[in-house]
Amino acid sequence: MMKILMFSADPTILDKGSSAGKKMEEYGRRVGLLNILVLLPSLGKRPRLVSLAPNVTAMGLDGKFARFFKGFFKARQMIKREKYDLLVAQDIEHAFICWLLGTKWQMQIHADIFSPYFAKHSFFNKMRAMLAKFLIPRASCVRVVSERIKKSIFKTLNNHLVVQRLSVVVLPILVEPLRTSDVRLDVGRPSVFSEFDKTILMVSRLTSEKNIGLAIDAVAEVVKKHPKTGLIIVGDGPEREALELKAKNYKLTANIKFEGWKSDVALYYKGAEIFLLTSWYEGWGMSAVEAMRHGAAVVMTDVGLAGELVENGKNGLIVPVGDKNALIGAISRLLENNELRRDLIEEAAKKVQKLPLAEEYYQKMVESWQKCANS
């Protein structure tokens, strides 16, 4: 059976029993050996070494920049002791380490790195996009989470010989199966929802690329006509203070509620009429998938799964990135047209039912590793 060495930046892998940890266990059931190097700026109180299963081990390595050097030297040491069939890199920086190690490796891309908004977001993103152009043609294979990313890779590389030899598999992020308690009901809405006639929900990290400020700008106009409409924002991050100040400046503290981070958001999805995603760029957009399966009508910018899973006018509404007027129009349509909202919700539920189930997902991932190792 296969032996895999994976690089990750997901800190929850080191928390045994977490969703990410359980996912690694499932991979372990399908391969002979899975070792994971988790590279983080700081481990905090997390353990440095976790045994997730008899054949699955995760090791944490920390340091602002030192973690990358530690990751390279640790991986090189491990490769000398164990013959791995494949290395798997989940970040651009990790892919660079894999290339330096000079063995077969799969490059996983979870963000739309060639979106113009990605490079504009920060100097480091600009460097990541440049590095990706160098690394992608040198990878043994590539896994992306959406057709949008695959198309952007081929468009950006624009080299017939490179494109011809490049192996790219599209495998979206796994959607966890619904629990009985997650099925949409007309009871159990969070108390904050009772303040409003209609509720718009956002579930997101409060970071600049999520462009939550655009949602606040749009709601500021929407409430002029629909004063009993509320925007509930679930999540936390470095932008929270600035966003709360923005809502206060609009005198919208009665209409916009910041709920912070919640471990279980199913009730929020089930209680909302509209779900809003306003990002500058996305790799996939799992929160939109969750909204679709819990029964909230999706309004989103043209990023990630837009056009692939969310189809404009069929099971959701898609607006141009950064277009406030289009966003106001889409929200207003759904607030004023209950029939349209119900139609979108029904079609969305049918669409998400066609997504790969857990067993199929894990099988496809392992098959991509096997194909890559044998290429």
Secondary structure, 3 states (H helix, E strand, C coil): CCEEEEEECCHHHHCCCCHHHHHHHHHHHHCCEEEEEEEECCCCCCCCEEEEECCEEEEEEECCCHHHHHHHHHHHHHHHHCCCCEEEECCHHHHHHHHHHCCCEEEEECCCCCCHHHHHHCHHHHHHHHHHHHHHHHCCEEEECCHHHHHHHHHHHCCHHHHHHCCEEECCCCCCCCCHHHCCCCCCCCHHHHHCCEEEEEECCCCHHHCHHHHHHHHHHHHHHCCCEEEEEECCCCCHHHHHHHHHHCCCCCCEEEEECCCCCHHHHHHCCEEEECCCCCCCCHHHHHHHHHCCEEEEECCCCECCCECECCCEEEECCCCHHHHHHHHHHHHHCHHHHHHHHHHHHHHHCCCCCHHHHHHHHHHHHHHHHCC
